[in-house]
Amino acid sequence: MSKEVSKLNLYFSSAVKASYEVAFISVPVLVWSVVIFSLGGSPEEVKKLAAWPFLALALFSTALKDGISAFHLDTKKDKQQREVVLTASIIGIVLSTVLLTLAILKSRQEVVGLFDTFYEYVFMLVFAGIATLFATKVILIQRVYYDHYV
């Protein structure tokens, strides 16, 4: 590490910065949810927003971009980690796009019914996107701001 920083400070500050960036990506969906609630909407209405799969798509897309930036060294370990992040991100992007398409068709009433666990899959994908992006951001922040490579 180029700057003298304790390990606790390094991990805490990089986790806080990564949390801010993940939260920033989630702001449009959260604002949309607050507006629906303030206009008397129900939690079921918020659950069925087509914005949730779009959020998953945004999370995985950002993880893909940051994964390329974070694991840029020409070492065996970096190449392996880059492949893992890129593979997870691409799978997440594909699944998010499929679920987004189905959610949009449902919102336009062009699909009669989705399978019963559709929204559970959407939220599992959102949480997987949050975890993937958070881990990638933490590593990227530690490498860029603190010159900390593990």
C-alpha positions in Angstrom: 0.0 0.0 0.0 1.4 3.3 -1.0 -0.5 5.3 1.7 -0.1 4.2 5.3 -3.6 3.0 6.1 -4.6 0.4 8.7 -6.3 -2.7 7.4 -9.5 -1.8 9.3 -9.6 1.6 7.8 -8.8 0.2 4.3 -11.6 -2.3 4.4 -14.1 0.0 6.1 -13.6 3.0 3.8 -13.6 0.9 0.6 -16.8 -0.9 1.8 -18.5 2.5 2.5 -17.4 3.9 -0.9 -18.7 0.8 -2.7 -22.0 1.0 -0.7 -22.4 4.6 -1.9 -21.9 3.6 -5.5 -24.3 0.6 -5.3 -26.9 2.8 -3.6 -26.5 5.5 -6.3 -27.4 3.0 -9.0 -30.5 2.0 -7.0 -31.8 5.5 -6.6 -34.2 5.6 -9.5 -36.0 2.4 -8.4 -36.1 3.6 -4.8 -37.6 7.0 -5.9 -40.1 5.3 -8.0 -41.1 3.1 -5.1 -41.4 6.1 -2.7 -43.6 7.9 -5.2 -45.9 4.9 -5.6 -46.2 4.6 -1.8 -46.9 8.3 -1.4 -49.7 8.1 -3.9 -51.4 5.3 -2.0 -49.9 2.4 -3.9 -49.4 -1.1 -2.4 -46.3 -3.1 -1.8 -47.5 -5.5 -4.4 -47.5 -2.7 -7.0 -43.9 -1.8 -6.1 -42.9 -5.5 -6.2 -44.2 -5.8 -9.8 -42.4 -2.8 -11.2 -40.5 -3.5 -14.4 -37.8 -1.4 -13.0 -36.5 -4.2 -10.7 -35.1 -6.3 -13.6 -33.7 -3.1 -15.1 -31.9 -2.5 -11.8 -30.4 -6.0 -12.0 -29.3 -5.2 -15.5 -27.7 -2.0 -14.4 -25.9 -3.6 -11.5 -24.5 -6.4 -13.6 -23.5 -4.0 -16.4 -21.6 -1.9 -14.0 -20.0 -5.0 -12.5 -18.8 -6.0 -16.0 -17.3 -2.5 -16.6 -15.6 -2.4 -13.2 -14.5 -6.0 -13.4 -12.5 -5.1 -16.5 -11.0 -2.1 -14.7 -10.3 -3.9 -11.4 -8.5 -6.9 -12.8 -6.3 -5.4 -15.4 -2.9 -6.9 -14.5 -1.3 -9.5 -16.6 -1.0 -12.0 -13.8 -2.5 -15.5 -13.6 -4.5 -14.6 -10.6 -5.9 -11.4 -12.1 -6.8 -13.2 -15.3 -8.7 -15.9 -13.4 -10.5 -13.3 -11.2 -11.3 -11.2 -14.3 -12.8 -14.3 -16.0 -15.0 -15.1 -13.0 -16.3 -11.6 -12.7 -16.9 -11.2 -16.4 -18.6 -14.6 -16.6 -20.9 -13.9 -13.7 -21.7 -10.4 -15.0 -22.5 -11.7 -18.5 -24.8 -14.4 -17.1 -26.5 -11.8 -15.0 -26.9 -9.4 -17.9 -28.5 -12.2 -20.0 -30.8 -13.3 -17.3 -31.7 -9.7 -16.4 -32.5 -9.0 -20.0 -34.8 -12.0 -20.3 -36.6 -11.1 -17.0 -36.8 -7.4 -18.1 -38.4 -8.4 -21.4 -41.0 -10.6 -19.6 -41.7 -7.8 -17.1 -42.3 -5.3 -19.8 -44.5 -7.6 -21.7 -46.5 -8.2 -18.5 -46.8 -4.5 -17.8 -48.1 -4.0 -21.4 -50.5 -6.9 -20.8 -49.1 -8.7 -23.8 -48.4 -11.7 -21.6 -51.3 -13.2 -19.6 -49.5 -14.7 -16.7 -45.9 -15.2 -15.6 -44.8 -18.2 -13.7 -45.6 -18.0 -9.9 -42.0 -17.4 -8.7 -41.1 -14.8 -11.4 -40.7 -11.9 -9.0 -38.7 -14.1 -6.5 -36.3 -14.8 -9.4 -36.1 -11.0 -10.1 -35.2 -10.2 -6.6 -32.7 -13.0 -6.3 -31.1 -11.6 -9.4 -31.1 -8.0 -8.0 -29.4 -9.3 -4.8 -26.9 -11.3 -6.8 -26.2 -8.1 -8.8 -25.7 -6.1 -5.6 -23.3 -8.7 -4.2 -21.3 -9.0 -7.5 -21.1 -5.2 -7.9 -20.2 -4.6 -4.3 -17.4 -7.1 -4.3 -16.0 -5.8 -7.6 -16.3 -2.1 -6.4 -14.5 -2.9 -3.1 -11.6 -4.5 -5.0 -11.4 -1.7 -7.6 -11.5 1.0 -4.9 -8.7 -0.7 -2.9 -6.6 -1.0 -6.0 -7.2 2.5 -7.3 -7.3 4.6 -4.1 -5.0 2.6 -1.9 -2.7 0.7 -4.3 -3.7 -2.5 -2.4 -3.4 -5.7 -4.4 -4.0 -9.0 -2.7 
